[in-house]
Amino acid sequence: MKIQKEIDFILAVDALKNVQRRNYNADDSRRENTAEHSWQIIILAQILFPYAKNNTDINLLRVMRMLSIHDLVEIDAGDTFLFDEEGMRGKFEREKLAAKNIFGILDEPLSSEFYDLWIEFEEEKTPDAIFACAIDRIMPFILNAHTSGKSWTEADVTEKQVRNMLENAICRASDEMEECFQLLMKKCFDENKFS
């Protein structure tokens, strides 16, 4: 069958539904899975796109494609908590191997297209990747700010860690996202969500 590799790929990425993340859903009832996170950030990108700096230089479809595939590597590499310093060591190399594996299921040119989009996202140099990364980073922050913040309090995440890992990535994408970041930081501080 002509589309067998595409079917093999979509069946393989179904495993993303089984990858648990540290963040909790908005109702605080359970941890989200990575597929849920991917779906939510694709919607958030569309909503926040009008606020992106230089949005005339940003291709929203490319951003959505990046966001839809960038976490597929977690099927093999697992989800590495952003604030786990030890777990972050070697993360790029682990995920790069996973990217080659998962995208390698597909034929060319799609295999290389997905891999190249993944690399572009990870390098955070293009307007598309900067905006996509900001969206990816702000969504868990929004969830922690509007829930009990369990994923942070359980891991003893500090205000300094949040600023170091999130502030630049979020704020450089949009003045409005910078304002949102500062307001959410104050909310988290006021509600004792930092260690």
C-alpha positions as CSV (number, residue, x, y, z in Angstrom):
1,M,0.0,0.0,0.0
2,K,1.4,3.4,-1.0
3,I,0.7,5.1,2.3
4,Q,1.9,2.3,4.6
5,K,4.8,4.3,6.1
6,E,2.5,7.2,6.9
7,I,0.1,4.7,8.7
8,D,3.1,3.2,10.5
9,F,4.1,6.7,11.6
10,I,0.7,7.7,12.9
11,L,0.4,4.5,14.8
12,A,3.8,5.0,16.3
13,V,3.1,8.5,17.5
14,D,-0.1,7.3,19.2
15,A,2.3,6.4,22.0
16,L,2.6,10.1,22.8
17,K,-0.7,9.7,24.6
18,N,1.1,7.5,27.1
19,V,3.9,10.0,28.0
20,Q,3.1,11.6,31.3
21,R,4.3,15.1,32.0
22,R,5.0,16.8,35.4
23,N,2.2,19.4,34.9
24,Y,-1.3,18.9,36.1
25,N,-4.4,19.6,34.1
26,A,-6.2,22.9,34.8
27,D,-8.6,21.2,37.2
28,D,-5.6,19.8,39.2
29,S,-7.1,16.3,39.0
30,R,-4.2,14.5,37.2
31,R,-1.0,15.0,35.3
32,E,-1.4,15.8,31.6
33,N,0.1,13.7,28.9
34,T,2.3,15.0,26.2
35,A,-0.3,14.6,23.5
36,E,-2.7,16.8,25.5
37,H,0.1,19.4,25.9
38,S,0.8,19.3,22.1
39,W,-2.9,19.8,21.3
40,Q,-3.2,22.7,23.7
41,I,-0.2,24.6,22.5
42,I,-1.3,24.4,18.9
43,I,-4.5,26.1,19.9
44,L,-2.6,28.7,22.1
45,A,-0.3,29.6,19.2
46,Q,-3.3,30.5,17.0
47,I,-4.8,32.6,19.8
48,L,-1.6,34.5,20.7
49,F,-0.3,34.8,17.1
50,P,-1.7,38.4,16.8
51,Y,0.5,39.4,19.7
52,A,3.8,38.0,18.3
53,K,6.6,40.5,17.7
54,N,7.0,40.8,13.9
55,N,4.2,38.5,13.3
56,T,4.4,39.4,9.6
57,D,7.7,37.5,9.6
58,I,6.1,34.5,11.3
59,N,4.5,31.6,9.4
60,L,1.8,30.4,11.7
61,L,1.4,27.1,9.8
62,R,5.1,26.4,10.2
63,V,4.8,27.3,14.0
64,M,1.8,24.9,14.3
65,R,3.8,22.2,12.5
66,M,6.7,22.6,14.8
67,L,4.5,22.5,17.9
68,S,2.7,19.4,16.6
69,I,5.9,17.4,16.2
70,H,8.5,18.8,18.6
71,D,7.5,16.6,21.5
72,L,7.3,13.3,19.5
73,V,10.8,12.6,20.6
74,E,9.4,12.0,24.1
75,I,8.1,8.7,22.9
76,D,11.6,7.3,23.0
77,A,13.4,9.9,25.2
78,G,10.7,10.5,27.8
79,D,9.6,13.9,29.1
80,T,12.5,15.8,30.8
81,F,11.2,18.2,33.4
82,L,12.6,21.7,32.6
83,F,13.7,22.3,36.1
84,D,15.5,18.9,36.5
85,E,19.1,20.1,36.1
86,E,20.5,16.5,36.1
87,G,17.9,15.3,33.7
88,M,18.6,18.2,31.3
89,R,22.2,17.1,30.9
90,G,22.4,15.2,27.6
91,K,18.8,15.9,26.8
92,F,19.4,17.3,23.3
93,E,21.5,14.3,22.3
94,R,19.0,11.8,23.6
95,E,16.2,13.6,21.9
96,K,18.2,14.0,18.6
97,L,18.5,10.2,18.4
98,A,14.8,9.8,19.2
99,A,14.0,12.4,16.4
100,K,16.0,10.4,13.9
101,N,14.3,7.2,15.0
102,I,10.7,8.5,14.9
103,F,10.9,10.7,11.8
104,G,12.9,7.9,10.1
105,I,9.7,5.9,9.9
106,L,8.6,8.2,7.1
107,D,9.9,8.4,3.6
108,E,11.6,11.4,2.2
109,P,11.1,14.3,1.9
110,L,8.7,14.3,4.9
111,S,11.3,12.6,7.2
112,S,13.8,15.3,6.6
113,E,11.2,18.1,6.8
114,F,10.0,16.9,10.2
115,Y,13.6,16.5,11.5
116,D,14.6,19.9,10.2
117,L,11.6,21.6,11.8
118,W,12.5,19.8,15.1
119,I,16.1,21.1,14.9
120,E,14.8,24.6,14.1
121,F,12.5,24.6,17.1
122,E,15.4,23.4,19.4
123,E,17.8,26.0,18.1
124,E,15.3,28.9,18.8
125,K,16.9,31.2,16.2
126,T,14.2,31.9,13.6
127,P,11.1,34.1,14.2
128,D,8.9,30.9,13.9
129,A,11.0,28.9,16.4
130,I,11.2,31.8,18.9
131,F,7.4,32.2,18.9
132,A,6.8,28.4,19.0
133,C,9.2,28.0,21.9
134,A,7.5,30.9,23.8
135,I,4.2,29.2,23.3
136,D,5.6,25.8,24.5
137,R,7.1,27.4,27.6
138,I,4.2,29.7,28.6
139,M,1.5,27.0,28.6
140,P,2.8,25.0,31.6
141,F,3.5,28.3,33.3
142,I,-0.2,29.3,32.8
143,L,-1.3,25.9,34.2
144,N,1.0,26.2,37.3
145,A,-0.2,29.8,37.9
146,H,-3.9,28.9,37.7
147,T,-3.8,25.6,39.7
148,S,-2.2,24.7,43.0
149,G,1.2,24.7,41.3
150,K,1.8,21.1,42.4
151,S,4.3,20.3,39.6
152,W,6.5,23.1,41.0
153,T,5.9,22.7,44.7
154,E,6.5,18.9,44.5
155,A,9.9,19.6,42.8
156,D,10.8,22.6,45.0
157,V,11.1,24.9,42.0
158,T,12.3,28.4,43.0
159,E,11.3,31.8,41.6
160,K,14.9,32.1,40.3
161,Q,14.6,28.8,38.4
162,V,11.4,29.9,36.7
163,R,13.0,33.3,35.7
164,N,16.1,31.6,34.4
165,M,14.3,28.9,32.4
166,L,11.2,30.8,31.2
167,E,11.6,34.6,31.3
168,N,13.7,35.2,28.2
169,A,12.1,32.4,26.1
170,I,8.6,33.9,26.7
171,C,9.3,37.6,26.9
172,R,11.3,37.9,23.7
173,A,8.3,36.7,21.6
174,S,5.8,39.3,22.5
175,D,5.4,42.5,24.7
176,E,2.0,41.1,25.7
177,M,3.5,37.8,26.6
178,E,6.1,39.6,28.7
179,E,3.4,41.4,30.5
180,C,1.6,38.1,31.1
181,F,4.8,36.5,32.4
182,Q,5.3,39.3,34.9
183,L,1.7,39.1,36.1
184,L,1.8,35.3,36.4
185,M,5.1,35.6,38.4
186,K,3.5,37.9,40.8
187,K,0.4,35.6,41.1
188,C,2.7,32.6,41.8
189,F,4.8,34.6,44.3
190,D,1.7,35.9,46.1
191,E,0.2,32.4,46.3
192,N,3.5,30.8,47.5
193,K,4.0,28.5,44.5
194,F,7.8,28.8,44.7
195,S,10.2,27.2,47.2
